[in-house]
Amino acid sequence: MYTYMHNGEIKDTDRLISVRDTAPLRGYGLFDYFKVIKGVPIFVEDHIARLLKSCEGLDLEIPYNASQLRAMIMKMIEHHPVEAFAIRFLVTPGVGIDSGSKGEQPEVFCIGEPIVFPTSEDIAKGWKLISFEYTRYLFQFKSINYLQLMTNKKLLLDQNANDFLFVHNGFVSESTRANMFFVAQDGRLITSSENILEGVTRKRLLEHLVPDYTIEVRSIAFSELPSFKEAFITGSSKNIMPVFTIDNITYSKDNSVTQAIISRFDQMTDEYIRDFKK
């Protein structure tokens, strides 16, 4: 059921990337990932803009503009008649004249993937994060470099944790695959401005929660974390997930602000689907 498209053409079976592609040889490439619900690519314009920004920032000039990428996405959706799935764009440099060179034109893959959203039980349980001294290289672009996560998964297993929270020089940035929000005792929302990939879910929340919430986008010292009342992460597949533990810091499971924002985000998504289909 889940197919992929290579340079605009639908494929029913896997096409292997060449072992001489610079992506596997040098870890050089990028991706973007978003969900499709009821035939609607959620916040697609933001994801396309981020994909093109990553291409420019990582010097991978693909031969498609925003409208062509959107047409490619809609073609993929036609081939996946399911309630929900995910689309992943993967851009690789292609095969160059040697292991350190790009090909004449990047390879562009549009991949259909299954997706599983958090259940009500998952949300009630919440996540545990562990701090990790790290800043992703070229954090503002969505590269394929996830070495930190892949080489340190045993730390997560040993501590029964779900993900890392990156900290650098005493300041919080993001988790491996999501942005981080905190709720102050007076209900203010605080999210980091430091060393982050600006996620689409985060962007939409920042746009839609004003003026109902006071939001601070600023540097967050790790030493501040015990003073906050609630915490949650935001991302395309997790939507909004409560965080109840960071290292030995715990947050109240009576997280009324987070629950209200979860409801608001569900409403935003429903409205987007409705408006897209008009």
Disulfide bonds with the S-S distance in Angstrom:
none
